[in-house]
Amino acid sequence: MQSSVKHTLLETFSKADGEFVSGQALADRIGCSRTAVWKHIESLRQEGFELEVVRKKGYRITSKPDKVSENELLIGLETNRLGKRIVFKESVESTQKEAHQIAEEAEEGTLVIAEEQTAGRGRMARTWKSPKYTGIWMSLILKPELPPFKAPQFTLITAVAVTEAIRDVAGVMPSIKWPNDLLLNGKKITGILTELQADSDQIRSIIIGIGVNVNQPEFPEELAEIATSISIEKGETVSRAKIVQAIMKKLETYYDEYTMNGFSLIKEKWESYAISIGRHIIARTVTGTIRGKALGITDEGVLKLEDENGIIHNIYSADIEIEQ
């Protein structure tokens, strides 16, 4: 099936919101005969979609395969901009790398997503394990008209959006560990990597990499103590496509909130979800280690840490460990 025909067909079903769409209406939308519609419906079935057909009512999609390709993500996507343009790859080295290559020409809200990364990475060039068909490995391209120093806020905006998306879809509540991790029961399920393409005074593109451990049944011994998946903690598998769609919707909501009203609401939410605020932590920076109480974050996303002498340190980048 031609991708444009498939896109139109899936978009039509999405707008129908679970209601039947007549064969004639589909034929009119696609610009083909009703016989050709039936062939396109059969192609969807072969891809794993389940469709119900009722005489004089038409067709409707009753379930989708657990994939994160363009077809599956467009059905049920409730955004105006984010995720409307999807670049899907079965396997890539890194979605961040792919997104960087197309960012200049890509429209805002373009989502690069893959079933597998062979060289996924997190902060400080650390390896991120991205096995096939188990998680969400994606990078979103945004183009806010802002100076570069505002970019760190987008890591925090994304953390709030992903936290709430996982809560709403999976029914489990992650905690945020500054600056870019989400934890479930003290173990990592999500990493966020925010990178820039910018001039000295203007952001050209922000590329937000998001990795979510969703349906991994287990982890290697060296990771099992620090990493987990949503399905391990919940005890059942979760739709990856629904989580992606929810992340796009939440992120668009908070991106618009930030653009119109500033950072205050997002800052408040971030601090309420953060695991470290009000607790004693160890911050390991490139210049040394600081122990103290995490007070909160500034409007720029900088962590405020009060040491035992009452001196408040602004932590711009560090590895954080919560003291027991």
N, C-alpha and C positions, 0 to 999 in steps of 0.2 A: 504494500500500500504506500502511495506517495506520502511523504511526511506532512505536506501541507493539507492533504485530505484528512489524514489521521488527526492532525491538530484541530481542524475545523470540527470534525466528528466528536472528538473528546471535549472540546470547548462547549459544543452544543449540549452534550450530556451533562456537563458540569453546571451550566446555567439552568438546566431543567431540575437540578437539585433532587434527584431520585424519582421524579415523575416520568411517565412514559412520553416518548417523542415519536410521533408518527413517522412511518416510512416516507411519506410524501414530504414532510417537513425536513427530514434529513436529506432527501434528494434535492430539495430546493436550496438548502444551505450549501451542499457540496457542489451542486450543479451537475448532477448525473441522473441516471434512471433509477427506479426503485429496485430493479434487478441488480444494478451495480452496488446499491446500498447494502443489499444482503451479502454481497461478496466482501465488502469492507467490514461488515459485522463479523463475518467468519474469520477474517484476518485478526480482529481483536480477540476473538475466542482463542485462536492459536497462540496468542501472546500471553494468555493466562487470565484475561478478563472473563467474568461470568455475566451473561446477559439474559434477561427475561424477555420473551416475545409473547405478546397477547394480541390476538386478532382484533382489529378495529381500534386498538390502543397504540400499538407500536412497540418500541424497544426501550429498555432501560438497563443500566449497568447495576448489578447487585453486589459485585465485589471485584476488587482489583488484586493483581499479584503483588507480592511484597518486593517491589523493585523501586528504585529511586530515579528512573529515567524520566524523560520529559513527559511521556504519556501519562504515567502514574501520578506525577506531581501536579499536572494541570487540572486533573479532575478533583474538584473540591478546594482549589487554591483561592483564598479570599483576600487578595491584595489588589491594589491599584497599580503598583509599580514593581515591588520586589518579587523576584522569581518569575516574572512574566516571560522573560527570555532565559532559557535554560540551555546550557552547554553540557551535555551528558557524555561521559567517557566510561567505557567498561573498566579500563585500567589505565592509571597514569602514575608517573613518578610522584607528583604532588599537584593537588588542585590549586595551591598557591602559585606554583610555577606556571601552570596553564593560564590562570587568571591574570598574572602579570603580563603575559605575552599578548593578551587581547584587550587589556584595560583601556588603552588609548582610544581604540575605536568603539569599544563596547558601550551600549547605553546603560545608564544608571539602573541598578537593580538586577543586572545580569548575574545569574548563578551558575557557577561551574561546580559540577558534582560528579562523583565517580563511585563505582561499586568497590573499587580497590585502589589503594595507593601503595606503590612499591618503595617509595622513599619519602613517606610523610614526615613532617617535622613540626616541632613546637618551638617554644622560646629557646633562645641560646643554641639554636641548631640541634636541639635534641631530637632523637628519633621518636616518631609516633607510629605505633603498630596499627595498621589499617587493613585487617583481613577482609576477604571478599564476602559480600552479602550479609554482613553482620552489623555494620555501623553506618554512621553518616559522616561522609568525608566531603566537605564542600567549602567553597570560597565565594563570597559575595562582593560584588564591585559597587561601591557607592561613590558619588561625586558631589559632596557638599561644598558649597561656596564658603569655605572657612580657611583660616591660616593654619599652618601645620601643627602649631602647639596645641590645637584643640583635638588632635587625633586620638590621644590616649583615652579620652572620654568615650570613644566608640567601643573600646574593649568592655567598659563598664555597662554601657547601654546594651551591648550584645549579651553580656552575662545575665542581666535582668530578664531580657527577652527569652533566652534559652531556658533559664530556670523556670519561668512561668509556663513556657510551652511544654516542658517535660511534666510539670505538675498537672497541667490541664489534660494532656493526652494519656499519660501513663499512671497518674494518680500517686506518684511518689514525689517527694519534695527535696530537691538538691539544696546544698549550701554552697555559697560562693567563697572561695579562698583567693584572696588578693594575690596577684592581679588578674589571673586569667583561667583559673581552674574551677570546675564544679565538682562537688563531692556528694556521694551517697553513702551514708553510714561510715563516713571518714575515709572513703576510698574514691579515687578519681574516676569520673565518668566522662568528663568533657574538658577539652582544652580549646582556648581561643587565641588566635594569633593575628594581630592587627599590624598591617604593613602599609607603607605610603609610597605613592608616586607624587612628588610635589616640587613646586618651585620654591624660592626662598620665602615668598609671602602668600602662597596660594596652594591649597591641596588640588592636585589633578584627579587622583583616585585614592580611595581607601579600600584596601583589599582585606576583608575579614575572613580568616580561615577558621572553620568550626569543625571539630572532630568530636563525635558523640559515640560512646560505646553503648550500643542498643541491645543487640541479641547475641552477643558472644556467650556461649555456654560455660566457658572456663578461660583461664589465663595461664600462661607459662609460670612456672614456680617463681621465677625472679620478679614477676609482676603481680602475682596473686595477693601479696600483702598490701600493695598500694593502689591497685586498679580493680575496678569491677564494671559490670554492665547493668543497664536498667533491668534486663530480664533476669539476671542472677538475683538482684535485690527484690524484684517484684514476684518472681516465681512463675512468670509466663512471658511469652514473646509479645512484642509491641510493634505496631505498624511504623516502620521507618518513614514512609511517605507522609503519614499524618503528623509526625513530629516535625519534619521539614516544613510542611505547610504552616503549622502552628508557629514555628520560629519566624518564618517570613512575615506572618500576620502581626505577631507581637513586635518584631523588630521595626516594621513599618510604622506601627502605632507609636513606639517610643522615639523613633527617628523624627516623626512629625511633631511629637511633643517637644523634643529637644529644639527643633528648628523654630517653633513658634513661641515656646515659653521658657527655654533655657534648661539647665541641668538639675534644678532643685528637686523635682518630683522623682527623677531617676536616681539621684543621689540618696534620697530618703528610702526608696525601695531597695537599692543596692545594700545600704547599711543594715536594713532589716533582714536581708537574706544572708548576710556575711557571717561566716563562722568565727572570725577572728576578732570582731569588734568587741571591746570591753574585756578582752582576754590578754594574758601575757604571752608574748610571742618572741621568737628569735628571728631577726632579719639579717640574712647574710648577703651583704652587698659586695661590689667589686673592691671597695675600699676597707671593708672590715665587717665585724659582726656587732649588732646592736640588740640588746635585750630591753624589753619594756612592755608597756601596755598600749595596745592598739586603740586609738581614740576615735578613729573614723577616717574619712577621706575628704580632701578638699574638692572644690568645684572643678579642678583640673585632673582629678583622679589620683592625686598624690596621697599616699598613706601617711597619717600622722601617728607618730610613735613617741610616747613619753617614757623616758628612761628613769632609773631609780633615783636620779638626782633632780627630777622634775623638769628636765630639759626636753623640749619637744623637737623631734627630728622629722624632717620631711623625707620620706622614702620614695624615690622615683622608680627604682628597679631593684628587686631583691628576691631571693628565695625565702619563703616564710615557713617557719615551723611553729606550731602552737605548743606551748609548754604545758605539760600535764600537771 
